[in-house]
């Protein structure tokens, strides 16, 4: 393995959407990014992105069987910035309630629940995001900017103060969360035009700054 290890590791746990996230970071001008399923690479990365599309149960099982769950939790506990995207944000919860109850990462304590509202599910399309509290992740992105969503489930944190972005789709939903060095966005920044790329660029800046502390 080369000594030139990535600044940001995108976790490959066989749940799709990996290359689009990689391309989004590249379009945002972020260098030193790799898609990897190797825990040895992840344990030396300065930042971690957990993307994903699909079922909570399968994602949680794949993370565990690949060894990526353990190293992700270790690195998050060590203060390494983590960004969960879509299913990746949902996996931050304590438990997922999709066709049963499945253990999540418990990095943002709470539940991943189905959208229960008089609206079409899955939620697919552009929605504006408001900021109930300031966060570095949205620096330079005006409040009320639109992002692209594709999901049927959403994270409901135990602590509402971790919510840094909200949207409404039949009911109010957490669109973004932050708990310490762990961030999550329910939308797809890599598919959200200039605002999404600005968010990815800001996460990379956070990674760079934290790695030099």
Secondary structure as UniProt FT lines:
FT   STRAND          8..11
FT   HELIX           18..27
FT   TURN            28..29
FT   STRAND          33..36
FT   HELIX           39..42
FT   TURN            43..44
FT   STRAND          47..50
FT   HELIX           56..66
FT   HELIX           68..77
FT   TURN            78..79
FT   STRAND          81..85
FT   HELIX           87..90
FT   TURN            91..92
FT   STRAND          95..96
FT   STRAND          102..103
FT   STRAND          110..114
FT   STRAND          123..130
FT   HELIX           136..138
FT   TURN            139..140
FT   TURN            143..144
FT   STRAND          145..151
FT   STRAND          153..157
FT   HELIX           160..162
FT   STRAND          163..168
FT   STRAND          172..179
FT   TURN            180..181
FT   STRAND          182..185
FT   HELIX           189..191
FT   HELIX           193..211
//
